[in-house]
Amino acid sequence: MIPTTTKDIAQFLNATIKAADTAKADRICENVSIDSRTLRARDLFITIKGDNFDGHDFIEDAFAKGASAVICERPIKHPGVQVVVDDAKKALTALAELQRKEFTGPVIALTGSYGKTTVKTMIASIVESVGNAWLVTEGNYNNDIGLPLTLLRFNPKHSGMVLELGANHIGDIDVTASIAKPTVALITTIGACHLEGFGDLEGVATGKGEIYRHLCDEGTAIVNQDLPYREIWEKEINGKKTLTFGMTDNADVWLSDEKPLDDRCWEATLHYGDETVSLRARLPGKHQLINMLAAASAAIAVDIPLAQIAEGILRSPIVPGRLIYRDGVNGSRIIDDTYNASFESVLAGLEELSAHNGKKLFVFGGMGECGSHHDDLHKQVGDAVKKLKIDHTFIVGDLAKATLDTIGEEATQCNNTDEAVTALLGALTPGTLVYIKGSRSTRLERVVRPLLSKT
């Protein structure tokens, strides 16, 4: 972290220091924390305020765990070192911006409606395949608090950064991208996700396009050629270098010879200029092709050879809760896709389910943040279930009522996850395949666990 002492931090933030012994107020801070539960000795604790919490309430806890100092807006009566600022969140952002300013290496920032975490994981695996240590966004640390915390994890061993940016509204990416200042900016896909905040698909494209606004002058904008939003994004790219990717040779980076393998994963030939290489996904589903293509394009933008790209994608770790096949009770198979749900990802998962023989069951918790499109999108999911001839659907909770009504007799309403588990345990037979999908708020991982084989 830059700077690393309370004196330098206070000077940079134009803040005051409150301490019982001013002679001992200059303390070394090794890391930054906003959570007293996970704080470690010698951390700098920053008192962020949220909808349901106030970091000021945990200042004493932070000092008890060995915090070197606290950044706060309202100091408490305590002998520990407190750096007093007007706005603790702005202080966090300012420290992160300073950290980013000091770094001159490659910074890949990516966003999109779905596939972000999978693509981020692939990129991270690719850069590891060439022996580099990069700073990579962990978990869902992709908002205006998580991103600064990620940047403040940087250390001199890191030769690059892969930063995931999430958004629920117009303006969200503008904030985080202004902090990240990417040298490579990537939008994976655009879909019917967070429509409550964005309004419609054009709003999603506009909001995600803010990532290009803060691309460094000598940076590269990576653009999905197959999406119809180039005109919107060109205004943000503003003449900077562009690398396109897509499923045809109209793009700079493209795929051919796509084919499914026996394990339902896909293989394809990647093309860039006169070079080609065979790519193979570790996750099942045809939609992984576009994820591989996006990750490969980002790697090409930072001059990683195609052979290393293929190796990195093949070694990319499997992300929990994202279309994972697992053994179920009574000889059944479970497809765990419970991490989250957008409209397009639900349809992709249903396509994967329908490709199998045997009895096919769908467990659906619904999709959140769809705004005025909620009923229509859930009806379309019901239409897809009928078209793909899924044998039976179990609707969990009230979010997907429109899907239940659309499917009719071939769907069962379960009021909660316990009811769903009970119903499914009575329906699982050898060869049955169960696809489980729902927005994060539906917690459908609670359905997955009791259905898994114990052997």
Helices and strands as residue ranges (DSSP letters): H 6-13, E 16-18, G 22-24, E 31-33, E 43-46, G 55-58, H 59-64, E 69-72, E 82-84, H 88-102, E 107-111, H 116-129, E 134-136, H 146-151, E 160-164, H 172-180, E 184-187, H 195-198, H 201-208, H 210-213, E 220-224, H 230-237, E 241-246, E 253-260, E 265-272, E 275-284, H 288-301, H 306-314, E 324-327, G 329-331, E 333-337, H 343-354, E 360-364, G 371-373, H 374-387, E 392-396, H 401-407, G 408-410, E 411-414, H 417-425, E 433-437, G 440-442, H 445-451
